[in-house]
Amino acid sequence: MIDKFVNLSEAFQGIEDGSVVLVGGFGAAGQPVQLIDGLIEYGAGDLTIVANNAGVGHTGLARLLELGRVRKIICSFPRSSNPVVFETLYRAGKIELEIAAQGTIAERIRAAGAGIPAFYTPTGAGTLMADGKQTAMFGGRECILETALYADLALIEAWTADRWGNLTYRRAGRNFNPIMAMAAKCTIAQTQHRVDLGGIDPEAVVTPGVFVDRVVHIPYGDPPEF
């Protein structure tokens, strides 16, 4: 019987130092905060994090950085709201940073999940973003070659899950989470609601269970009914 539900302490078994980790969410919306705390407790380090931003305050992703567990971060907004930890580490030369346009990061992740090794985009052409990258002309526009962004681990937040790992998302929570689920060797989802098989309309499944390895049921948030 397939049952992908595990507890938080079991979810991170086998995760290695040096892993590339996709972290879902757009700011706080849809960010798997409890899974980030679980990764902190598990202890893996020397990580490369791929996320929308570089963390806020001293909690969640920012705490992971503050504990010195992240070697490099790839994101679009390293200086979003209150990025005190990232700024301190970056000014001290204690963390590497790779910036990419938000759409480019999303497409690099989607390409990895779709088995596309690289693609051309006009975004960033003629700017510092193009330094060191192959370029070509398409329809009279200069484009730069961007590579797929594969990962060892994806941490995502879902709204509803069944024991096969089929997932739905809620409103803004459907941001980076579905494409990240497809782009990693191991995908761990935290879900607000757990339902029996058949509890999700097949037409409503956003991420099929084939892309999900482990699910942790963490009921919290808004609305409060569970």
Backbone torsions as a table, in degrees:
resi	resn	phi	psi	omega
1	MET	NA	125.9	179.4
2	ILE	-78.1	121.9	174.6
3	ASP	-142.8	105.6	-174.8
4	LYS	-90.5	1.8	178.1
5	PHE	-74.3	130.6	176.9
6	VAL	-135.5	166.8	173.4
7	ASN	-88.2	171.6	-173.0
8	LEU	-62.7	-36.2	-178.7
9	SER	-71.0	-27.2	179.4
10	GLU	-82.8	-23.0	-169.8
11	ALA	-62.1	-29.9	-171.4
12	PHE	-103.8	10.8	178.2
13	GLN	-59.5	129.8	176.7
14	GLY	90.9	-3.9	178.4
15	ILE	-74.6	128.9	-171.3
16	GLU	-103.0	154.3	170.2
17	ASP	-58.2	147.9	178.3
18	GLY	83.6	6.0	-178.3
19	SER	-70.1	150.5	169.0
20	VAL	-93.4	124.3	-171.2
21	VAL	-122.5	121.3	172.4
22	LEU	-86.1	132.3	179.0
23	VAL	-122.0	114.9	-177.1
24	GLY	-70.8	172.4	177.1
25	GLY	110.1	150.7	174.3
26	PHE	-117.0	96.7	-165.8
27	GLY	64.0	-131.2	-179.8
28	ALA	-81.2	-21.5	-176.2
29	ALA	-69.2	115.9	177.3
30	GLY	76.3	12.0	179.4
31	GLN	-83.4	132.7	-176.8
32	PRO	-81.5	72.0	-171.6
33	VAL	-60.0	-42.8	-178.5
34	GLN	-67.1	-33.4	176.5
35	LEU	-69.2	-36.5	176.0
36	ILE	-62.3	-43.2	176.9
37	ASP	-62.9	-36.5	177.2
38	GLY	-64.5	-39.7	177.4
39	LEU	-64.3	-38.1	177.1
40	ILE	-61.8	-46.0	-179.6
41	GLU	-66.2	-32.6	-178.0
42	TYR	-67.3	-39.7	171.7
43	GLY	106.1	0.8	179.3
44	ALA	-63.1	145.6	-178.4
45	GLY	-137.1	-173.4	-178.2
46	ASP	55.5	39.9	-172.8
47	LEU	-87.8	152.3	164.8
48	THR	-108.1	120.5	-177.8
49	ILE	-103.2	134.5	173.4
50	VAL	-116.3	118.1	-176.1
51	ALA	-154.2	169.2	177.9
52	ASN	-64.9	-38.9	-178.2
53	ASN	-139.3	-178.4	-174.1
54	ALA	-104.9	23.9	175.6
55	GLY	94.7	157.1	-176.5
56	VAL	-127.4	135.2	176.6
57	GLY	60.9	-133.5	-177.4
58	HIS	-126.4	22.5	-177.7
59	THR	-119.1	165.9	174.4
60	GLY	57.1	-126.5	-177.7
61	LEU	-59.2	-39.4	179.1
62	ALA	-61.8	-38.1	178.8
63	ARG	-66.3	-38.1	176.9
64	LEU	-59.8	-41.3	176.9
65	LEU	-66.7	-44.0	-175.2
66	GLU	-62.7	-29.5	-180.0
67	LEU	-80.3	2.0	176.5
68	GLY	75.1	25.6	-175.9
69	ARG	-96.3	-3.6	-176.3
70	VAL	-116.5	122.9	178.1
71	ARG	-86.0	-35.0	-174.7
72	LYS	-147.5	145.8	173.8
73	ILE	-127.7	136.0	175.6
74	ILE	-113.3	117.7	-175.5
75	CYS	-156.6	175.0	178.8
76	SER	-101.3	-30.4	-173.9
77	PHE	-129.7	76.9	179.5
78	PRO	-68.4	-21.0	-177.5
79	ARG	-116.2	48.4	173.6
80	SER	-78.5	-161.4	-172.7
81	SER	-56.4	121.9	173.7
82	ASN	50.3	58.3	-179.7
83	PRO	-87.9	45.9	-170.1
84	VAL	-59.0	-38.6	-177.9
85	VAL	-69.2	-48.9	-179.9
86	PHE	-58.9	-47.2	-177.0
87	GLU	-60.5	-40.8	179.4
88	THR	-62.9	-46.0	-179.2
89	LEU	-66.6	-41.5	-176.8
90	TYR	-67.2	-42.4	179.3
91	ARG	-65.1	-27.9	179.2
92	ALA	-88.0	1.1	-179.6
93	GLY	68.5	28.3	-176.4
94	LYS	-102.6	5.4	177.5
95	ILE	-150.6	140.6	176.0
96	GLU	-88.2	149.0	-179.0
97	LEU	-131.0	131.3	170.0
98	GLU	-123.2	118.0	179.6
99	ILE	-99.5	137.2	173.1
100	ALA	-141.6	151.1	175.9
101	ALA	-57.8	146.8	-174.3
102	GLN	-59.0	-42.5	179.0
103	GLY	-65.6	-34.0	179.2
104	THR	-68.8	-42.5	176.8
105	ILE	-61.0	-45.2	179.9
106	ALA	-59.8	-43.3	-178.2
107	GLU	-71.4	-33.3	176.9
108	ARG	-64.5	-38.3	178.5
109	ILE	-70.5	-45.2	179.7
110	ARG	-60.6	-40.3	179.2
111	ALA	-61.0	-40.7	178.5
112	ALA	-60.4	-44.5	-179.3
113	GLY	-67.7	-26.8	-178.4
114	ALA	-93.1	-1.3	179.0
115	GLY	78.1	24.7	179.0
116	ILE	-101.9	115.9	-172.6
117	PRO	-71.8	-28.1	-177.9
118	ALA	-164.4	163.6	-179.9
119	PHE	-154.8	158.9	176.3
120	TYR	-97.9	142.6	175.9
121	THR	-144.6	144.1	176.0
122	PRO	-76.9	-13.5	-177.7
123	THR	-63.8	122.8	178.6
124	GLY	90.5	-7.4	179.8
125	ALA	-61.9	138.4	179.4
126	GLY	79.0	7.5	178.8
127	THR	-121.5	-179.4	177.7
128	LEU	-61.7	-22.5	179.7
129	MET	-62.9	-20.2	-177.2
130	ALA	-91.4	-6.1	-176.2
131	ASP	-57.9	127.9	176.9
132	GLY	79.2	4.4	-178.1
133	LYS	-109.6	149.8	177.6
134	GLN	-69.0	139.8	179.1
135	THR	-125.1	159.3	176.6
136	ALA	-156.3	160.9	179.3
137	MET	-101.3	131.3	176.0
138	PHE	-132.1	119.1	-179.9
139	GLY	58.3	32.4	179.1
140	GLY	82.3	4.1	179.7
141	ARG	-111.9	136.1	174.9
142	GLU	-75.5	133.6	179.3
143	CYS	-128.4	154.1	177.7
144	ILE	-114.2	149.0	-177.7
145	LEU	-87.1	121.8	177.0
146	GLU	-112.1	141.9	-176.9
147	THR	-98.5	155.0	177.4
148	ALA	-62.5	150.0	-176.5
149	LEU	-112.6	90.1	-179.8
150	TYR	-83.1	158.2	-180.0
151	ALA	-142.5	158.9	173.8
152	ASP	-82.2	-33.4	-172.4
153	LEU	-142.6	138.7	171.8
154	ALA	-121.8	130.9	174.9
155	LEU	-111.7	118.8	-174.9
156	ILE	-133.4	162.1	175.4
157	GLU	-116.3	131.2	177.0
158	ALA	-116.9	168.4	177.2
159	TRP	-96.1	-42.7	-179.2
160	THR	-136.3	141.4	177.1
161	ALA	-142.6	150.0	168.9
162	ASP	-111.1	177.8	-172.2
163	ARG	-71.2	-13.6	173.3
164	TRP	-81.8	-8.6	-179.7
165	GLY	91.3	8.9	173.2
166	ASN	-66.1	136.4	-171.9
167	LEU	-127.7	147.1	163.9
168	THR	-121.4	164.0	178.8
169	TYR	-127.5	164.5	-179.2
170	ARG	-119.2	120.8	172.8
171	ARG	47.0	-123.0	-175.2
172	ALA	-65.9	-13.2	176.4
173	GLY	-65.2	-15.4	177.7
174	ARG	-90.1	65.1	-179.7
175	ASN	-110.4	-100.9	179.4
176	PHE	-79.0	-16.2	-169.9
177	ASN	-58.0	-49.3	-178.2
178	PRO	-61.9	-40.7	-178.0
179	ILE	-73.8	-31.9	178.3
180	MET	-67.8	-34.1	-179.7
181	ALA	-59.4	-26.4	-175.3
182	MET	-93.2	-9.5	-167.4
183	ALA	-107.9	6.2	-175.6
184	ALA	-121.2	155.9	175.4
185	LYS	-66.4	-34.8	179.3
186	CYS	-133.7	124.7	178.7
187	THR	-115.1	125.6	176.7
188	ILE	-114.1	126.9	179.8
189	ALA	-114.5	136.6	166.4
190	GLN	-101.1	141.2	-175.5
191	THR	-131.3	141.6	177.0
192	GLN	-70.1	-39.5	-173.7
193	HIS	-125.3	140.1	175.3
194	ARG	-114.7	128.3	-179.2
195	VAL	-127.1	160.4	175.7
196	ASP	-71.0	162.0	173.4
197	LEU	-55.9	135.6	-175.6
198	GLY	91.2	-9.0	179.9
199	GLY	-76.7	-12.9	174.6
200	ILE	-111.4	123.9	174.6
201	ASP	-55.9	125.6	-179.7
202	PRO	-52.6	-31.7	179.5
203	GLU	-72.6	-14.1	-178.0
204	ALA	-97.8	-7.6	179.4
205	VAL	-66.1	125.7	178.2
206	VAL	-95.5	-47.8	176.1
207	THR	-112.1	112.0	176.9
208	PRO	-66.6	150.6	-176.1
209	GLY	-59.5	-19.5	-179.6
210	VAL	-62.1	-22.2	-179.2
211	PHE	-94.5	-0.1	-174.2
212	VAL	-118.1	131.7	-176.9
213	ASP	-100.0	-39.1	-176.7
214	ARG	-141.7	145.8	179.0
215	VAL	-131.2	133.7	177.4
216	VAL	-117.0	125.0	180.0
217	HIS	-86.3	112.3	-179.4
218	ILE	-129.0	87.4	-179.0
219	PRO	-73.9	121.5	176.0
220	TYR	-165.2	172.0	167.8
221	GLY	98.9	-156.4	-169.6
222	ASP	-126.0	126.8	2.6
223	PRO	-76.9	164.8	-171.5
224	PRO	-84.3	-2.5	-177.7
225	GLU	-76.3	136.2	178.8
226	PHE	-132.9	NA	NA
